[in-house]
Amino acid sequence: MARVKKLSTMFISIMVLSAIILAAGALSPDATPARAAQSSASCTTSKARYDRVGTHKIYVPMTSASSRNCLLGQGNQSTAVAMLQLALNGPTSGGCYGRSIAPDGVFGPLTKGALKWVQEHKLNMTGRAVDGVYGVNTHNAMKFSDDPFGAHCYLDGLI
């Protein structure tokens, strides 16, 4: 029960932090990595989607226009980053990949390092860039949790 309360508190904290970041205007174009600005929009939020089987809701990073064709990299600050951080963590922290980073909504060096580790060791991205940038290839290979407690992890439905 204490674990559930702790994880619920952490999930609520992420939502509050996201509201603060949005209110402070931290999602200006200047806050996005140069690479993201060149190839696609920055992920700014996360939304519920169905997994590939169509039975489980998962929360994935997206643009405000609900596009999954977006990028996250060092310097981004958003709800999308917090959801990515949760997915990178272990099951006891709402994630799928066993990393241990604070879901603070800030894509810094620890998030980049955790993402590179997942790209290299878990996503079978042979022949693709292991660069610590979340983009289409990473999204298509990553699993996301169906709840903030990391009970199960699923691939996005890609619909």
Backbone as ProteinMPNN parsed JSONL, in Angstrom:
{"seq_chain_A": "MARVKKLSTMFISIMVLSAIILAAGALSPDATPARAAQSSASCTTSKARYDRVGTHKIYVPMTSASSRNCLLGQGNQSTAVAMLQLALNGPTSGGCYGRSIAPDGVFGPLTKGALKWVQEHKLNMTGRAVDGVYGVNTHNAMKFSDDPFGAHCYLDGLI", "coords_chain_A": {"N_chain_A": [[0.822, -1.187, 0.0], [1.985, 1.192, 0.732], [3.765, 1.523, -1.372], [2.034, 1.975, -3.53], [0.895, 4.392, -2.732], [3.191, 6.021, -2.72], [3.936, 5.924, -5.464], [1.633, 6.999, -6.614], [1.745, 9.573, -5.563], [4.122, 10.415, -6.798], [3.339, 10.395, -9.505], [1.334, 12.353, -9.499], [2.936, 14.501, -8.788], [4.464, 14.763, -11.101], [2.54, 15.624, -12.933], [1.854, 18.1, -11.767], [4.334, 19.39, -11.928], [4.568, 19.488, -14.702], [2.504, 21.256, -15.342], [3.508, 23.554, -14.169], [5.838, 23.952, -15.681], [4.714, 24.402, -18.218], [3.236, 26.724, -17.647], [5.279, 28.484, -17.067], [6.37, 28.939, -19.484], [8.404, 27.402, -20.507], [8.495, 25.861, -22.728], [9.256, 27.03, -25.074], [10.348, 27.647, -28.497], [13.095, 27.953, -28.302], [13.85, 26.209, -26.34], [14.072, 23.727, -27.415], [16.069, 21.084, -28.838], [18.471, 21.735, -31.415], [18.56, 19.818, -33.427], [16.02, 18.674, -33.292], [14.443, 20.772, -34.13], [15.11, 20.903, -36.783], [14.282, 18.483, -38.045], [11.73, 17.524, -37.157], [8.8, 18.276, -35.182], [8.934, 19.132, -31.693], [8.249, 16.876, -29.035], [5.698, 17.573, -26.81], [3.779, 16.847, -24.996], [1.977, 14.128, -23.433], [-0.097, 11.454, -24.393], [-2.907, 9.246, -24.027], [-2.909, 6.161, -25.681], [-3.751, 3.267, -27.638], [-2.323, 0.016, -27.268], [-0.51, -2.24, -29.529], [-2.151, -4.45, -29.778], [-4.553, -3.431, -29.219], [-5.928, -3.33, -26.84], [-4.955, -2.269, -24.438], [-4.435, 0.793, -22.753], [-1.829, 3.019, -23.214], [0.655, 5.483, -22.362], [2.116, 7.824, -24.333], [4.81, 9.91, -25.596], [3.979, 12.879, -27.406], [3.191, 15.415, -29.883], [1.496, 18.58, -29.344], [-0.475, 18.522, -31.201], [-1.176, 15.894, -31.38], [0.612, 14.206, -32.758], [2.845, 11.522, -33.219], [5.194, 11.703, -34.452], [7.676, 13.068, -33.472], [10.347, 14.675, -31.674], [12.559, 14.25, -28.871], [15.115, 15.581, -26.94], [18.225, 16.41, -25.304], [17.732, 19.216, -23.287], [15.022, 19.626, -23.717], [11.957, 20.271, -22.014], [9.142, 19.031, -20.61], [5.838, 17.496, -20.297], [5.926, 15.286, -21.904], [8.606, 14.509, -21.746], [8.682, 13.708, -19.065], [6.984, 11.45, -19.167], [8.472, 9.825, -20.894], [10.708, 9.469, -19.25], [9.521, 8.02, -17.158], [8.883, 5.656, -18.563], [11.454, 4.747, -19.103], [12.361, 3.971, -16.633], [12.396, 1.446, -13.979], [10.029, -1.254, -13.235], [8.996, -0.832, -10.637], [8.924, 1.839, -10.508], [7.119, 2.743, -12.342], [7.906, 2.086, -14.93], [9.514, 0.468, -17.813], [12.103, -0.389, -18.38], [14.125, -0.552, -16.428], [15.925, 1.466, -15.716], [17.036, 4.169, -13.575], [15.945, 7.055, -13.021], [14.973, 10.376, -12.13], [11.644, 11.297, -12.689], [11.337, 14.105, -13.74], [10.649, 15.749, -15.814], [12.568, 17.094, -17.223], [14.851, 16.91, -19.763], [17.829, 15.907, -19.398], [21.407, 15.197, -18.951], [21.324, 12.703, -17.583], [18.914, 11.523, -18.393], [19.414, 11.358, -21.133], [21.606, 9.563, -21.108], [20.357, 7.278, -19.998], [18.476, 6.753, -21.998], [20.158, 6.232, -24.193], [21.35, 3.874, -23.272], [19.113, 2.161, -23.206], [18.424, 2.228, -25.947], [20.661, 0.954, -27.018], [20.889, -1.537, -25.619], [18.351, -2.694, -25.282], [16.524, -2.182, -27.347], [17.273, -3.261, -29.755], [18.496, -1.801, -31.878], [20.242, -2.08, -34.003], [22.343, -0.844, -36.486], [21.065, 1.536, -36.52], [20.986, 4.892, -35.249], [22.377, 5.153, -32.078], [21.846, 7.416, -30.113], [20.78, 8.77, -27.958], [18.603, 10.345, -28.415], [15.159, 10.778, -28.574], [13.135, 9.709, -31.04], [11.352, 8.892, -34.055], [12.237, 6.218, -34.737], [13.08, 5.247, -32.232], [10.702, 5.534, -30.766], [9.014, 3.72, -32.15], [10.14, 1.315, -31.403], [10.108, 1.229, -28.647], [8.601, 0.268, -25.499], [5.775, 1.155, -23.528], [4.297, 1.968, -20.366], [1.163, 0.769, -19.039], [0.034, 1.973, -16.915], [0.665, 4.244, -14.105], [2.094, 2.681, -12.375], [3.616, 0.825, -13.622], [2.744, -1.772, -14.264], [2.419, -3.354, -16.594], [3.958, -3.488, -19.827], [3.798, -2.168, -23.1], [3.927, -2.084, -26.732], [3.349, 0.767, -28.83], [0.291, 1.277, -30.652], [0.574, 2.297, -33.217], [-1.247, 3.365, -34.992]], "CA_chain_A": [[0.0, 0.0, 0.0], [2.893, 2.346, 0.77], [4.305, 1.659, -2.732], [0.987, 2.577, -4.347], [0.789, 5.797, -2.326], [4.403, 6.704, -3.182], [3.862, 6.061, -6.913], [0.556, 7.942, -6.913], [2.281, 10.894, -5.246], [5.09, 10.743, -7.834], [2.594, 10.678, -10.728], [0.713, 13.661, -9.29], [4.023, 15.48, -8.827], [4.827, 14.962, -12.511], [1.502, 16.439, -13.547], [2.004, 19.459, -11.239], [5.541, 19.928, -12.537], [4.261, 19.78, -16.105], [1.7, 22.48, -15.374], [4.413, 24.661, -13.848], [6.698, 24.155, -16.848], [3.9, 25.034, -19.26], [2.891, 28.086, -17.225], [6.483, 29.308, -17.089], [6.777, 29.164, -20.875], [9.658, 26.702, -20.768], [8.406, 25.088, -23.956], [9.479, 27.902, -26.216], [11.186, 27.017, -29.504], [14.49, 27.99, -27.887], [14.12, 25.12, -25.408], [14.19, 22.459, -28.123], [17.372, 20.882, -29.451], [18.573, 22.16, -32.817], [18.242, 18.682, -34.276], [14.571, 18.513, -33.318], [13.873, 21.863, -34.918], [15.387, 20.673, -38.188], [13.658, 17.332, -38.678], [10.319, 17.423, -36.817], [8.396, 19.046, -34.01], [9.299, 18.617, -30.386], [7.175, 16.283, -28.253], [5.407, 18.499, -25.725], [2.789, 16.295, -24.083], [1.788, 12.681, -23.613], [-1.517, 11.138, -24.498], [-3.24, 7.83, -23.977], [-3.085, 5.483, -26.964], [-3.882, 1.832, -27.445], [-1.18, -0.797, -27.679], [-0.66, -2.871, -30.856], [-3.253, -5.405, -29.751], [-5.749, -2.616, -29.158], [-6.665, -3.575, -25.601], [-4.387, -1.575, -23.283], [-4.065, 2.186, -22.938], [-0.48, 3.385, -22.796], [0.866, 6.916, -22.462], [3.296, 8.029, -25.165], [5.107, 11.306, -25.939], [3.391, 13.378, -28.655], [3.089, 16.864, -30.016], [0.183, 19.053, -28.91], [-1.411, 18.163, -32.276], [-1.328, 14.434, -31.31], [1.515, 13.485, -33.669], [3.943, 10.776, -32.594], [6.393, 12.026, -35.222], [8.275, 14.186, -32.758], [11.656, 14.399, -31.091], [12.957, 14.734, -27.558], [16.551, 15.519, -26.744], [18.726, 17.196, -24.199], [17.252, 20.581, -23.294], [13.563, 19.657, -23.691], [11.262, 20.226, -20.723], [7.715, 18.861, -20.905], [5.158, 16.297, -19.837], [6.417, 14.196, -22.755], [9.878, 14.052, -21.167], [8.361, 12.979, -17.836], [6.469, 10.132, -19.542], [9.618, 9.063, -21.391], [11.504, 9.095, -18.085], [8.814, 6.925, -16.481], [9.041, 4.438, -19.369], [12.844, 4.296, -18.993], [12.594, 3.451, -15.292], [12.017, 0.072, -13.688], [8.614, -1.471, -12.971], [8.566, -0.272, -9.358], [8.817, 3.292, -10.69], [6.203, 3.016, -13.443], [8.568, 1.966, -16.219], [9.671, -0.798, -18.525], [13.474, -0.694, -18.776], [15.047, -0.751, -15.323], [16.798, 2.609, -15.407], [16.625, 4.836, -12.343], [16.082, 8.503, -13.161], [13.825, 11.115, -11.61], [10.733, 11.76, -13.741], [11.164, 15.526, -13.44], [10.231, 16.476, -17.004], [13.715, 17.803, -17.796], [15.713, 15.99, -20.505], [19.216, 16.269, -19.126], [22.391, 14.162, -19.255], [20.934, 11.386, -17.052], [17.885, 10.987, -19.295], [20.096, 10.995, -22.384], [22.375, 8.347, -20.848], [19.425, 6.157, -19.836], [17.894, 6.464, -23.311], [21.199, 5.58, -25.005], [21.492, 2.508, -22.773], [17.947, 1.418, -23.684], [18.567, 2.069, -27.4], [21.734, 0.0, -27.326], [20.767, -2.852, -24.991], [17.002, -3.251, -25.215], [15.673, -1.932, -28.505], [17.796, -3.913, -30.95], [18.567, -0.752, -32.9], [21.427, -2.323, -34.808], [22.36, -0.108, -37.738], [20.418, 2.836, -36.322], [21.733, 5.746, -34.328], [22.239, 5.094, -30.634], [22.263, 8.799, -29.91], [20.146, 9.38, -26.805], [17.529, 11.225, -28.871], [13.903, 10.064, -28.779], [12.512, 10.065, -32.309], [10.444, 7.895, -34.617], [12.777, 4.855, -34.604], [13.038, 4.87, -30.822], [9.29, 5.389, -30.414], [8.468, 2.491, -32.731], [10.73, 0.144, -30.752], [9.939, 1.296, -27.187], [7.371, -0.101, -24.82], [5.311, 2.129, -22.551], [3.48, 1.378, -19.318], [-0.27, 0.985, -19.121], [-0.385, 2.745, -15.747], [1.828, 4.853, -13.454], [2.769, 1.722, -11.518], [4.438, -0.035, -14.465], [2.291, -3.157, -14.167], [2.675, -4.024, -17.866], [4.54, -2.611, -20.844], [3.315, -2.528, -24.424], [4.298, -1.261, -27.879], [2.29, 1.646, -29.316], [-0.502, 0.693, -31.729], [1.048, 2.851, -34.489], [-2.392, 3.602, -35.885]], "C_chain_A": [[0.869, 1.255, 0.0], [3.478, 2.6, -0.616], [3.303, 2.361, -3.638], [0.869, 4.059, -4.021], [1.984, 6.592, -2.835], [4.34, 6.936, -4.692], [2.75, 7.017, -7.324], [1.022, 9.367, -6.672], [3.269, 11.333, -6.317], [4.383, 11.111, -9.132], [1.927, 12.052, -10.642], [1.77, 14.752, -9.361], [4.438, 15.78, -10.261], [3.796, 15.853, -13.191], [1.597, 17.894, -13.069], [3.22, 20.125, -11.858], [5.292, 20.309, -13.991], [3.459, 21.061, -16.231], [2.574, 23.698, -15.098], [5.304, 24.981, -15.038], [5.928, 24.859, -17.952], [3.578, 26.482, -18.905], [4.094, 29.018, -17.301], [6.976, 29.571, -18.507], [8.071, 28.463, -21.233], [9.639, 25.928, -22.066], [8.537, 25.97, -25.188], [10.351, 27.196, -27.234], [12.659, 27.009, -29.112], [14.854, 26.837, -26.97], [14.288, 23.78, -26.11], [15.581, 22.313, -28.727], [17.35, 21.287, -30.927], [18.174, 21.038, -33.759], [16.735, 18.483, -34.397], [13.931, 19.572, -34.203], [14.053, 21.617, -36.404], [14.531, 19.564, -38.784], [12.192, 17.13, -38.322], [10.05, 18.217, -35.554], [8.868, 18.367, -32.73], [8.069, 17.998, -29.721], [6.935, 17.211, -27.056], [4.441, 17.945, -24.693], [2.79, 14.777, -24.21], [0.295, 12.423, -23.609], [-1.712, 9.632, -24.458], [-3.483, 7.313, -25.386], [-3.312, 4.01, -26.653], [-2.635, 1.123, -27.939], [-1.478, -1.466, -29.017], [-1.784, -3.892, -30.926], [-4.582, -4.663, -29.697], [-6.543, -2.761, -27.875], [-6.15, -2.787, -24.392], [-4.039, -0.129, -23.623], [-2.657, 2.397, -22.395], [-0.31, 4.884, -23.023], [2.188, 7.176, -23.168], [3.538, 9.512, -25.42], [4.543, 11.669, -27.309], [3.536, 14.891, -28.726], [1.71, 17.28, -29.506], [-0.887, 18.753, -29.958], [-1.595, 16.648, -32.397], [-0.506, 13.663, -32.333], [2.599, 12.783, -32.86], [5.256, 11.011, -33.339], [7.029, 13.267, -34.613], [9.585, 13.727, -32.115], [11.758, 14.941, -29.682], [14.457, 14.566, -27.447], [16.95, 16.43, -25.604], [18.295, 18.655, -24.353], [15.742, 20.69, -23.296], [13.058, 19.607, -22.25], [9.776, 20.137, -21.008], [7.162, 17.624, -20.216], [5.648, 15.083, -20.627], [7.728, 13.637, -22.208], [9.603, 13.238, -19.908], [7.831, 11.579, -18.151], [7.567, 9.242, -20.118], [10.461, 8.584, -20.216], [10.839, 7.967, -17.312], [8.997, 5.613, -17.234], [10.455, 3.872, -19.239], [13.137, 3.635, -17.649], [12.175, 1.998, -15.16], [10.556, -0.032, -13.307], [8.143, -0.888, -11.635], [8.452, 1.243, -9.419], [7.957, 3.643, -11.9], [6.797, 2.807, -14.822], [8.771, 0.56, -16.717], [11.122, -1.245, -18.683], [14.514, -0.723, -17.661], [16.04, 0.36, -15.029], [16.274, 3.276, -14.138], [16.907, 6.332, -12.458], [14.817, 9.183, -12.649], [12.941, 11.575, -12.762], [10.363, 13.229, -13.514], [10.76, 16.362, -14.649], [11.335, 17.256, -17.685], [14.631, 16.782, -18.458], [17.153, 16.476, -20.365], [20.148, 15.117, -19.433], [22.018, 12.77, -18.726], [19.863, 10.728, -17.923], [18.517, 10.55, -20.609], [20.879, 9.694, -22.212], [21.477, 7.126, -20.712], [18.821, 5.763, -21.178], [18.908, 5.782, -24.222], [21.368, 4.127, -24.584], [20.337, 1.651, -23.298], [18.039, 1.193, -25.19], [19.575, 0.979, -27.733], [21.435, -1.411, -26.832], [19.385, -3.482, -25.065], [16.187, -3.124, -26.495], [16.166, -2.557, -29.803], [17.859, -2.939, -32.121], [19.846, -0.866, -33.718], [21.313, -1.585, -36.139], [21.674, 1.239, -37.656], [21.209, 3.608, -35.28], [21.368, 5.458, -32.876], [22.759, 6.442, -30.155], [21.653, 9.474, -28.691], [19.093, 10.402, -27.177], [16.3, 10.349, -29.12], [13.258, 10.596, -30.048], [11.661, 8.91, -32.79], [10.97, 6.467, -34.431], [12.719, 4.37, -33.166], [11.594, 4.64, -30.392], [8.731, 4.054, -30.908], [8.995, 1.229, -32.055], [10.461, 0.095, -29.247], [8.591, 0.793, -26.72], [7.065, 0.984, -23.785], [4.361, 1.448, -21.585], [2.003, 1.686, -19.521], [-0.813, 1.704, -17.892], [0.857, 3.296, -15.051], [2.581, 3.899, -12.538], [3.571, 0.696, -12.304], [4.037, -1.487, -14.448], [2.619, -3.958, -15.426], [3.209, -3.009, -18.866], [4.151, -3.114, -22.228], [3.883, -1.606, -25.489], [3.091, -0.423, -28.297], [1.577, 0.977, -30.499], [-0.122, 1.185, -33.109], [-0.076, 3.043, -35.488], [-2.492, 5.086, -36.177]], "O_chain_A": [[0.54, 2.252, -0.643], [3.67, 3.752, -1.005], [3.672, 3.237, -4.421], [0.756, 4.89, -4.923], [1.823, 7.709, -3.326], [4.657, 8.031, -5.158], [2.909, 7.768, -8.286], [0.74, 10.264, -7.465], [3.266, 12.499, -6.714], [4.796, 12.058, -9.801], [1.955, 12.821, -11.602], [1.527, 15.814, -9.933], [4.733, 16.927, -10.597], [4.161, 16.75, -13.95], [1.441, 18.818, -13.867], [3.157, 21.284, -12.268], [5.763, 21.35, -14.451], [3.707, 21.865, -17.129], [2.401, 24.747, -15.718], [5.504, 26.15, -15.369], [6.431, 25.806, -18.557], [3.64, 27.363, -19.763], [3.941, 30.21, -17.568], [7.908, 30.351, -18.702], [8.767, 28.879, -22.16], [10.666, 25.386, -22.472], [7.97, 25.661, -26.236], [11.037, 26.235, -26.886], [13.402, 26.132, -29.554], [16.032, 26.509, -26.827], [14.617, 22.788, -25.46], [16.206, 23.31, -29.089], [16.32, 21.186, -31.593], [17.522, 21.278, -34.775], [16.231, 18.162, -35.473], [12.984, 19.289, -34.937], [13.239, 22.071, -37.208], [14.09, 19.687, -39.927], [11.455, 16.593, -39.149], [10.967, 18.76, -34.938], [9.16, 17.171, -32.713], [6.969, 18.538, -29.831], [7.884, 17.589, -26.368], [4.297, 18.523, -23.616], [3.533, 14.217, -25.017], [-0.47, 13.09, -22.912], [-0.821, 8.855, -24.8], [-4.175, 7.946, -26.183], [-3.088, 3.565, -25.527], [-1.981, 1.556, -28.888], [-2.559, -1.287, -29.579], [-2.311, -4.169, -32.003], [-5.617, -5.205, -30.084], [-7.706, -2.361, -27.818], [-6.874, -2.658, -23.405], [-3.424, 0.142, -24.654], [-2.339, 2.008, -21.272], [-1.058, 5.483, -23.796], [3.251, 6.8, -22.673], [2.589, 10.295, -25.458], [4.613, 10.88, -28.251], [3.943, 15.548, -27.768], [0.853, 16.43, -29.264], [-2.077, 18.732, -29.64], [-2.113, 16.168, -33.405], [-0.898, 12.567, -32.734], [3.19, 13.359, -31.947], [6.312, 10.561, -32.895], [6.936, 14.366, -35.159], [9.87, 12.532, -32.033], [11.138, 15.946, -29.335], [15.005, 13.528, -27.819], [16.121, 17.127, -25.019], [18.469, 19.254, -25.414], [15.207, 21.732, -22.919], [13.665, 18.975, -21.386], [9.2, 21.06, -21.584], [7.896, 16.823, -19.637], [5.769, 13.986, -20.081], [7.935, 12.424, -22.21], [10.219, 12.193, -19.7], [8.192, 10.619, -17.47], [7.591, 8.039, -19.858], [10.882, 7.428, -20.183], [11.52, 7.05, -16.855], [9.24, 4.574, -16.621], [10.639, 2.655, -19.263], [14.06, 2.827, -17.541], [11.665, 1.395, -16.104], [9.902, 0.985, -13.077], [6.985, -0.488, -11.523], [7.941, 1.866, -8.488], [8.067, 4.751, -12.427], [6.246, 3.305, -15.803], [8.279, -0.408, -16.138], [11.36, -2.384, -19.085], [15.697, -0.907, -17.948], [16.91, 0.201, -14.173], [15.173, 2.964, -13.684], [17.964, 6.812, -12.049], [13.724, 8.623, -12.73], [13.434, 12.181, -13.714], [9.234, 13.552, -13.146], [10.549, 17.568, -14.518], [11.074, 18.003, -18.628], [15.137, 15.881, -17.788], [17.619, 17.334, -21.114], [19.751, 14.158, -20.096], [22.356, 11.765, -19.351], [19.903, 9.521, -18.161], [18.187, 9.487, -21.137], [20.821, 8.818, -23.076], [21.789, 6.06, -21.244], [18.67, 4.576, -21.467], [18.557, 4.852, -24.947], [21.512, 3.245, -25.431], [20.558, 0.54, -23.78], [17.764, 0.092, -25.668], [19.35, 0.174, -28.636], [21.696, -2.381, -27.543], [19.261, -4.698, -24.923], [15.246, -3.891, -26.701], [15.532, -2.394, -30.846], [17.346, -3.212, -33.206], [20.455, 0.142, -34.078], [20.302, -1.694, -36.832], [21.695, 2.007, -38.618], [22.0, 3.038, -34.528], [20.199, 5.513, -32.494], [23.937, 6.597, -29.835], [21.967, 10.63, -28.409], [18.722, 11.238, -26.353], [16.382, 9.317, -29.786], [12.884, 11.766, -30.132], [11.29, 8.04, -32.002], [10.215, 5.592, -34.007], [12.356, 3.223, -32.904], [11.298, 3.651, -29.721], [8.054, 3.345, -30.163], [8.356, 0.18, -32.13], [10.574, -0.967, -28.636], [7.587, 0.876, -27.427], [7.963, 1.632, -23.248], [3.699, 0.471, -21.935], [1.636, 2.713, -20.091], [-2.003, 2.013, -17.836], [1.974, 2.878, -15.355], [3.61, 4.275, -11.977], [4.15, -0.215, -11.712], [4.889, -2.362, -14.601], [3.048, -5.109, -15.337], [2.938, -1.814, -18.756], [4.17, -4.315, -22.499], [4.277, -0.478, -25.193], [1.947, -0.851, -28.138], [2.183, 0.211, -31.249], [-0.47, 0.539, -34.097], [0.125, 2.899, -36.694], [-3.385, 5.513, -36.909]]}, "name": "protein", "num_of_chains": 1, "seq": "MARVKKLSTMFISIMVLSAIILAAGALSPDATPARAAQSSASCTTSKARYDRVGTHKIYVPMTSASSRNCLLGQGNQSTAVAMLQLALNGPTSGGCYGRSIAPDGVFGPLTKGALKWVQEHKLNMTGRAVDGVYGVNTHNAMKFSDDPFGAHCYLDGLI"}
